[in-house]
Amino acid sequence: MIEIAITKGIKVTVEPFYLEKQSRPMQHHFAHAYRVTIENQSEEIVQLMRRHWFIYDAADEVREVEGPGVIGEQPTLAPGQFHQYTSWCPLTTEVGKMHGTFTMQMAKDRSTFKVVVPVFQLVAPSILN
């Protein structure tokens, strides 16, 4: 299911999907990918500086992942531009969820603000049968 959040004119769309070939259910390894699109609908130039993720599984395990950029990039987006990337995360359970924030920096004055990454579900299709 596609999830969308808009913060200060920055639209974040997330589309999760299950990686069946990379998963090993008998070993409790469930691989999930997600495609993120960050669209600048504001009138300012912004740069993505940092990411901060919260990853939950069905066993009440919570992991935090924080660091510079996304997949090694710190894209700058002018008004109307977008950046899209795909990443992945392993879980030890069939279901989980993720959410987080991106720290964006305004080009004009270097001020920063947080952009919400909406909660999205990570679900192995086998749980739906």
SETOR-347439 format. One line per field, with one value per residue: residue in three letters; x, y, z of N, C-alpha, C in turn. Coordinates in nm, 2 decimals. Each point is the difference from the previous one (the first is absolute). Layout:
<atoms>
residu <- c(ALA / ...)
n.x <- c(X / ...)
n.y <- c(Y / ...)
n.z <- c(Z / ...)
ca.x <- c(X / ...)
ca.y <- c(Y / ...)
ca.z <- c(Z / ...)
c.x <- c(X / ...)
c.y <- c(Y / ...)
c.z <- c(Z / ...)
</atoms>
This chain:
<atoms>
residu <- c(MET / ILE / GLU / ILE / ALA / ILE / THR / LYS / GLY / ILE / LYS / VAL / THR / VAL / GLU / PRO / PHE / TYR / LEU / GLU / LYS / GLN / SER / ARG / PRO / MET / GLN / HIS / HIS / PHE / ALA / HIS / ALA / TYR / ARG / VAL / THR / ILE / GLU / ASN / GLN / SER / GLU / GLU / ILE / VAL / GLN / LEU / MET / ARG / ARG / HIS / TRP / PHE / ILE / TYR / ASP / ALA / ALA / ASP / GLU / VAL / ARG / GLU / VAL / GLU / GLY / PRO / GLY / VAL / ILE / GLY / GLU / GLN / PRO / THR / LEU / ALA / PRO / GLY / GLN / PHE / HIS / GLN / TYR / THR / SER / TRP / CYS / PRO / LEU / THR / THR / GLU / VAL / GLY / LYS / MET / HIS / GLY / THR / PHE / THR / MET / GLN / MET / ALA / LYS / ASP / ARG / SER / THR / PHE / LYS / VAL / VAL / VAL / PRO / VAL / PHE / GLN / LEU / VAL / ALA / PRO / SER / ILE / LEU / ASN)
n.x <- c(0.08 / -0.03 / 0.10 / -0.07 / 0.10 / -0.05 / 0.12 / -0.05 / -0.09 / 0.05 / -0.03 / -0.02 / 0.02 / -0.05 / 0.07 / -0.04 / 0.09 / -0.05 / 0.12 / -0.08 / 0.07 / -0.01 / -0.13 / 0.02 / -0.13 / 0.05 / 0.08 / -0.13 / 0.02 / -0.06 / 0.02 / 0.00 / -0.05 / 0.04 / -0.09 / 0.09 / -0.10 / 0.10 / -0.12 / 0.07 / -0.11 / 0.11 / 0.02 / 0.06 / 0.13 / 0.00 / 0.07 / 0.00 / 0.01 / -0.11 / 0.01 / -0.12 / 0.02 / -0.13 / 0.06 / -0.13 / 0.01 / -0.06 / 0.13 / -0.05 / 0.08 / 0.08 / 0.02 / 0.10 / -0.02 / 0.11 / 0.00 / 0.11 / -0.08 / -0.03 / 0.03 / 0.07 / -0.12 / 0.03 / -0.11 / 0.02 / -0.11 / -0.01 / -0.08 / -0.09 / 0.12 / 0.04 / 0.01 / 0.04 / -0.02 / 0.06 / -0.05 / 0.06 / -0.07 / 0.08 / -0.09 / -0.02 / -0.10 / -0.12 / -0.02 / 0.00 / 0.06 / 0.00 / 0.07 / 0.00 / 0.12 / -0.01 / 0.13 / -0.07 / 0.09 / -0.04 / 0.01 / -0.11 / -0.03 / 0.00 / -0.12 / -0.03 / -0.06 / -0.09 / 0.02 / -0.13 / 0.05 / -0.12 / -0.07 / 0.08 / -0.09 / 0.07 / -0.05 / 0.04 / -0.01 / 0.09 / 0.01 / -0.02 / 0.07)
n.y <- c(-0.12 / 0.10 / 0.06 / 0.11 / 0.09 / 0.12 / 0.05 / 0.12 / -0.06 / -0.08 / -0.06 / -0.09 / -0.08 / -0.10 / -0.08 / -0.08 / -0.10 / -0.12 / -0.04 / -0.07 / 0.03 / 0.11 / -0.04 / -0.04 / -0.02 / -0.11 / 0.10 / 0.03 / 0.00 / 0.11 / 0.01 / 0.13 / 0.05 / 0.12 / 0.05 / 0.09 / 0.08 / 0.09 / 0.07 / 0.09 / 0.01 / 0.04 / 0.13 / -0.08 / 0.02 / -0.13 / -0.04 / -0.13 / 0.02 / -0.04 / -0.13 / -0.03 / -0.13 / -0.04 / -0.12 / -0.05 / -0.10 / -0.12 / -0.01 / 0.12 / -0.05 / 0.10 / 0.04 / 0.08 / 0.06 / 0.06 / 0.10 / 0.04 / 0.08 / -0.04 / -0.12 / 0.07 / 0.05 / 0.13 / -0.04 / 0.09 / 0.06 / 0.05 / 0.11 / -0.09 / -0.01 / -0.12 / -0.08 / -0.11 / -0.08 / -0.11 / -0.05 / -0.06 / -0.09 / -0.07 / -0.09 / -0.03 / 0.09 / -0.06 / 0.07 / 0.13 / 0.10 / 0.11 / 0.10 / 0.13 / 0.06 / 0.10 / 0.03 / 0.10 / 0.06 / 0.12 / 0.02 / 0.07 / -0.07 / -0.12 / 0.06 / -0.08 / -0.11 / -0.07 / -0.10 / -0.02 / -0.12 / -0.02 / -0.04 / -0.10 / -0.09 / -0.10 / -0.06 / -0.12 / -0.02 / -0.08 / 0.11 / 0.04 / -0.11)
n.z <- c(0.00 / -0.09 / 0.07 / 0.04 / 0.01 / 0.03 / 0.01 / 0.03 / -0.07 / 0.09 / -0.12 / 0.10 / -0.10 / 0.07 / -0.08 / 0.10 / -0.01 / 0.00 / 0.05 / -0.07 / -0.11 / 0.07 / 0.01 / 0.12 / -0.03 / -0.05 / -0.04 / -0.01 / -0.13 / 0.02 / -0.13 / 0.03 / -0.11 / -0.03 / -0.08 / 0.01 / -0.01 / -0.01 / 0.02 / -0.06 / 0.08 / 0.06 / 0.04 / 0.08 / -0.02 / 0.00 / 0.11 / -0.04 / 0.13 / 0.07 / 0.04 / 0.05 / 0.00 / 0.02 / 0.03 / -0.02 / 0.08 / -0.03 / 0.03 / -0.03 / -0.11 / 0.05 / -0.12 / 0.03 / -0.11 / 0.02 / -0.09 / -0.07 / -0.06 / -0.13 / 0.02 / 0.09 / -0.01 / -0.03 / -0.07 / -0.09 / 0.04 / -0.12 / 0.00 / 0.03 / 0.06 / -0.04 / 0.11 / -0.07 / 0.10 / 0.00 / 0.12 / 0.10 / 0.07 / 0.08 / 0.01 / 0.13 / -0.02 / -0.02 / 0.11 / -0.04 / 0.05 / -0.08 / 0.05 / -0.02 / -0.01 / -0.09 / 0.02 / -0.03 / -0.09 / 0.04 / -0.13 / 0.02 / 0.11 / -0.06 / 0.02 / 0.10 / -0.06 / 0.07 / -0.08 / 0.02 / 0.03 / -0.07 / 0.09 / -0.02 / -0.04 / 0.06 / -0.10 / 0.06 / -0.13 / 0.06 / 0.06 / -0.13 / -0.01)
ca.x <- c(-0.08 / 0.08 / -0.02 / 0.04 / 0.00 / 0.05 / 0.05 / 0.06 / 0.01 / 0.08 / -0.08 / 0.07 / -0.08 / 0.07 / -0.07 / 0.07 / -0.02 / 0.07 / 0.10 / -0.01 / 0.12 / 0.11 / -0.05 / 0.01 / -0.09 / 0.04 / 0.11 / -0.05 / 0.06 / -0.10 / 0.06 / -0.10 / 0.05 / -0.09 / 0.04 / -0.03 / 0.00 / 0.00 / -0.03 / 0.00 / -0.11 / 0.01 / 0.06 / 0.13 / 0.09 / 0.03 / 0.09 / -0.02 / 0.13 / 0.01 / -0.12 / -0.01 / -0.10 / -0.04 / -0.04 / -0.06 / -0.05 / -0.11 / 0.05 / 0.03 / 0.13 / 0.00 / 0.14 / 0.02 / 0.11 / 0.02 / 0.13 / -0.01 / -0.06 / -0.07 / 0.08 / 0.13 / -0.02 / -0.07 / -0.05 / -0.05 / -0.13 / -0.06 / -0.15 / -0.05 / 0.08 / -0.02 / 0.11 / -0.06 / 0.10 / -0.05 / 0.08 / -0.06 / 0.03 / -0.04 / -0.07 / 0.00 / -0.14 / -0.06 / -0.06 / 0.06 / -0.03 / 0.11 / -0.03 / 0.12 / 0.01 / 0.12 / 0.04 / 0.02 / 0.06 / -0.04 / 0.11 / 0.02 / 0.05 / 0.06 / -0.08 / -0.04 / -0.14 / -0.02 / -0.11 / -0.05 / -0.01 / -0.11 / 0.00 / -0.04 / 0.00 / 0.09 / -0.08 / 0.02 / -0.13 / -0.05 / -0.08 / -0.13 / -0.08)
ca.y <- c(0.12 / 0.12 / 0.09 / 0.13 / 0.11 / 0.13 / 0.09 / 0.13 / 0.00 / -0.11 / -0.12 / -0.13 / -0.12 / -0.13 / -0.12 / -0.12 / -0.12 / -0.12 / -0.06 / -0.15 / -0.07 / 0.03 / -0.04 / -0.14 / -0.01 / -0.11 / 0.05 / 0.13 / 0.11 / 0.06 / 0.12 / 0.09 / 0.12 / 0.11 / 0.11 / 0.13 / 0.12 / 0.13 / 0.10 / 0.14 / 0.08 / 0.13 / 0.10 / 0.01 / -0.11 / -0.08 / -0.11 / -0.10 / -0.01 / -0.12 / -0.08 / -0.06 / -0.10 / -0.09 / -0.13 / -0.08 / -0.13 / -0.05 / -0.05 / 0.12 / 0.05 / 0.13 / 0.04 / 0.13 / 0.02 / 0.14 / 0.03 / 0.10 / -0.03 / -0.12 / -0.09 / 0.07 / 0.13 / 0.11 / 0.07 / 0.14 / 0.00 / 0.13 / -0.02 / -0.09 / -0.12 / -0.11 / -0.10 / -0.13 / -0.11 / -0.13 / -0.06 / -0.12 / -0.03 / -0.14 / -0.02 / -0.14 / -0.04 / 0.02 / 0.13 / 0.10 / 0.13 / 0.10 / 0.14 / 0.08 / 0.14 / 0.05 / 0.14 / 0.08 / 0.13 / 0.11 / 0.05 / 0.15 / 0.04 / -0.12 / -0.05 / -0.14 / -0.04 / -0.14 / -0.04 / -0.13 / -0.12 / -0.06 / -0.14 / -0.10 / -0.14 / -0.10 / -0.13 / -0.11 / -0.05 / -0.13 / 0.03 / 0.03 / -0.12)
ca.z <- c(0.00 / -0.01 / 0.10 / -0.03 / 0.10 / -0.05 / 0.10 / -0.06 / -0.14 / -0.05 / 0.00 / 0.00 / -0.04 / 0.02 / -0.05 / 0.05 / -0.06 / 0.05 / -0.08 / 0.02 / -0.03 / 0.10 / 0.14 / 0.04 / 0.11 / 0.10 / 0.09 / 0.06 / -0.07 / -0.09 / -0.06 / -0.05 / -0.07 / -0.01 / -0.10 / 0.06 / -0.09 / 0.07 / -0.10 / 0.06 / -0.04 / 0.06 / -0.09 / 0.05 / -0.03 / 0.13 / -0.01 / 0.10 / 0.07 / 0.08 / 0.01 / 0.13 / -0.02 / 0.10 / -0.06 / 0.10 / -0.05 / 0.08 / 0.12 / 0.08 / -0.02 / -0.07 / -0.04 / -0.06 / -0.10 / -0.02 / -0.06 / -0.10 / -0.13 / -0.03 / -0.08 / -0.03 / -0.07 / 0.07 / -0.11 / 0.00 / -0.08 / -0.03 / 0.00 / -0.11 / -0.02 / 0.09 / 0.00 / 0.03 / 0.03 / 0.05 / 0.10 / 0.06 / 0.14 / 0.04 / 0.13 / 0.05 / 0.00 / -0.13 / -0.01 / 0.07 / -0.06 / 0.01 / -0.01 / 0.04 / -0.04 / -0.07 / 0.04 / -0.12 / 0.02 / -0.10 / -0.07 / 0.01 / 0.12 / 0.07 / 0.11 / -0.02 / 0.05 / -0.01 / -0.09 / 0.04 / -0.08 / 0.06 / 0.04 / -0.11 / 0.04 / -0.07 / 0.02 / -0.09 / -0.05 / 0.06 / 0.12 / -0.05 / -0.04)
c.x <- c(0.09 / -0.05 / 0.06 / 0.00 / 0.05 / 0.04 / 0.06 / 0.02 / 0.09 / -0.09 / 0.08 / -0.10 / 0.08 / -0.09 / 0.08 / -0.03 / 0.09 / 0.10 / 0.00 / 0.13 / 0.12 / -0.04 / 0.02 / -0.09 / 0.03 / 0.11 / -0.04 / 0.06 / -0.10 / 0.06 / -0.11 / 0.08 / -0.10 / 0.05 / -0.05 / 0.01 / -0.01 / -0.02 / -0.01 / -0.11 / 0.00 / 0.06 / 0.15 / 0.09 / 0.04 / 0.10 / -0.03 / 0.13 / 0.01 / -0.13 / 0.00 / -0.12 / -0.02 / -0.06 / -0.05 / -0.03 / -0.11 / 0.05 / 0.03 / 0.14 / -0.01 / 0.15 / -0.01 / 0.11 / 0.01 / 0.13 / -0.02 / -0.07 / -0.08 / 0.08 / 0.12 / -0.02 / -0.07 / -0.05 / -0.05 / -0.12 / -0.04 / -0.15 / -0.04 / 0.09 / -0.03 / 0.13 / -0.07 / 0.12 / -0.07 / 0.11 / -0.07 / 0.03 / -0.04 / -0.08 / 0.01 / -0.14 / -0.07 / -0.06 / 0.08 / -0.04 / 0.12 / -0.06 / 0.12 / -0.02 / 0.12 / 0.02 / 0.03 / 0.06 / -0.04 / 0.12 / 0.03 / 0.06 / 0.07 / -0.08 / -0.05 / -0.14 / -0.01 / -0.13 / -0.05 / 0.00 / -0.11 / 0.02 / -0.04 / 0.02 / 0.09 / -0.07 / 0.04 / -0.13 / -0.05 / -0.09 / -0.14 / -0.09 / -0.07)
c.y <- c(0.12 / 0.10 / 0.14 / 0.09 / 0.12 / 0.08 / 0.12 / -0.01 / -0.12 / -0.13 / -0.12 / -0.11 / -0.12 / -0.12 / -0.12 / -0.12 / -0.11 / -0.05 / -0.15 / -0.07 / 0.02 / -0.05 / -0.15 / -0.02 / -0.11 / 0.04 / 0.14 / 0.12 / 0.05 / 0.13 / 0.08 / 0.12 / 0.11 / 0.11 / 0.13 / 0.11 / 0.12 / 0.11 / 0.14 / 0.08 / 0.14 / 0.09 / 0.02 / -0.11 / -0.06 / -0.11 / -0.10 / -0.03 / -0.13 / -0.08 / -0.06 / -0.10 / -0.07 / -0.12 / -0.09 / -0.14 / -0.05 / -0.06 / 0.12 / 0.05 / 0.14 / 0.03 / 0.14 / 0.01 / 0.15 / 0.03 / 0.10 / -0.05 / -0.13 / -0.08 / 0.07 / 0.13 / 0.10 / 0.09 / 0.14 / 0.00 / 0.14 / -0.02 / -0.08 / -0.12 / -0.11 / -0.09 / -0.13 / -0.10 / -0.12 / -0.05 / -0.12 / -0.02 / -0.14 / 0.00 / -0.15 / -0.05 / 0.03 / 0.14 / 0.10 / 0.14 / 0.09 / 0.14 / 0.07 / 0.15 / 0.02 / 0.14 / 0.07 / 0.13 / 0.09 / 0.05 / 0.15 / 0.04 / -0.11 / -0.05 / -0.14 / -0.02 / -0.14 / -0.02 / -0.14 / -0.10 / -0.08 / -0.15 / -0.09 / -0.14 / -0.08 / -0.13 / -0.10 / -0.06 / -0.13 / 0.03 / 0.03 / -0.12 / -0.07)
c.z <- c(0.00 / 0.11 / -0.04 / 0.12 / -0.06 / 0.12 / -0.06 / -0.15 / -0.06 / 0.02 / -0.01 / -0.02 / 0.02 / -0.05 / 0.04 / -0.09 / 0.05 / -0.10 / 0.02 / -0.02 / 0.10 / 0.14 / 0.02 / 0.13 / 0.11 / 0.09 / 0.06 / -0.06 / -0.11 / -0.05 / -0.06 / -0.06 / 0.01 / -0.09 / 0.06 / -0.11 / 0.09 / -0.11 / 0.06 / -0.07 / 0.06 / -0.10 / 0.03 / -0.05 / 0.14 / -0.04 / 0.11 / 0.07 / 0.08 / 0.00 / 0.14 / 0.00 / 0.14 / -0.06 / 0.11 / -0.06 / 0.10 / 0.13 / 0.10 / 0.00 / -0.07 / -0.03 / -0.05 / -0.09 / -0.03 / -0.07 / -0.11 / -0.13 / 0.00 / -0.10 / -0.06 / -0.08 / 0.09 / -0.11 / 0.03 / -0.09 / -0.01 / 0.00 / -0.13 / -0.03 / 0.10 / 0.00 / 0.05 / 0.02 / 0.05 / 0.10 / 0.05 / 0.14 / 0.03 / 0.13 / 0.03 / 0.01 / -0.13 / -0.02 / 0.08 / -0.06 / 0.02 / -0.01 / 0.03 / -0.05 / -0.09 / 0.05 / -0.13 / 0.04 / -0.11 / -0.06 / 0.03 / 0.14 / 0.09 / 0.12 / -0.03 / 0.06 / -0.02 / -0.09 / 0.04 / -0.11 / 0.06 / 0.04 / -0.12 / 0.05 / -0.08 / 0.03 / -0.11 / -0.05 / 0.06 / 0.12 / -0.04 / -0.04 / 0.11)
</atoms>
